[in-house]
Amino acid sequence: MGRDLVDTYNAAYQMSPTKFMLWGMIYTQAQNLYAQGKISDFYGYIDSLIRQLKNCKRSITGNMLSISVGYAGINYTHEDEYDRCDVVAVSPSDDMDIAILQLNKKRTPDIVKFVFSPENFFTGTLEPQKDKLMWIGYPRGNMMARDQITHSIEPQIRNTVCSKVPSKYSFEFQGESLGGASGSPIFNAETFQLVGVLWGGYTTGATYGLACQAKYLKRLYDEEVGNI
């Protein structure tokens, strides 16, 4: 398997992580071992994993055990320390790919500053290269976010702009997007209006981020808030 084919599979995984979950696991394992110096032939190792899976007689099934949330500025030594939450609403279409989570405690910790109100979400049409935007998230999850010494998780904070005329549900933003960043808020750096929610990207040598427009999250929230 060459780089072009790997990039194609990564693009498919970014667009639909659930359908290409097995590929995500293969690629992540190859990345980790290559970074640790345990393998030298990155693409050859991916080929070997795929061959093993094709020859495997076993099947894997299961359900998600739980969803957890961690907070910046807190030291964690085990993922069991994260707060558990539940999915209370999902978008009716994969074209939106958003969801609303509710903490099991039903209360946001006091250390979390309230910033984005659904009443103030941006519901207009973004114009390419017009407004200065920012996104905050955790690409690659704990792998990149958690400090190896303090065990504190800290987010990536990036400047960006809308880079293309938006489609019906999504818009393309300038900059890299990696697995684990899904759900990151993208907001206007001057008005602090939420303009979108990161959900994926195209990987074709370079990565182009994709986000669902905030107006669809507002619609989902308005429909479900009475039941939360």
Secondary structure, 3 states (H helix, E strand, C coil): CCHHHHHHHHHHHHHCCCCCHHHHHHHHHHHHHHHCCCCCCHHHHHHHHHHHHHHCCCCCCCCCCCEEECCCCCECCCHHHCEEEEEEEECCCCCCCCEEEEECCCCCCCCCCCCCCHHHCCCCCCCCCCCCEEEEECCCCHHHHECCCCCEECCEEEEECECCCCCCCEEEECCCCCCCCCCCEEEECCCCCEEEEEEEEEECCCEEEEEEEHHHHHHHHHHHHHHC
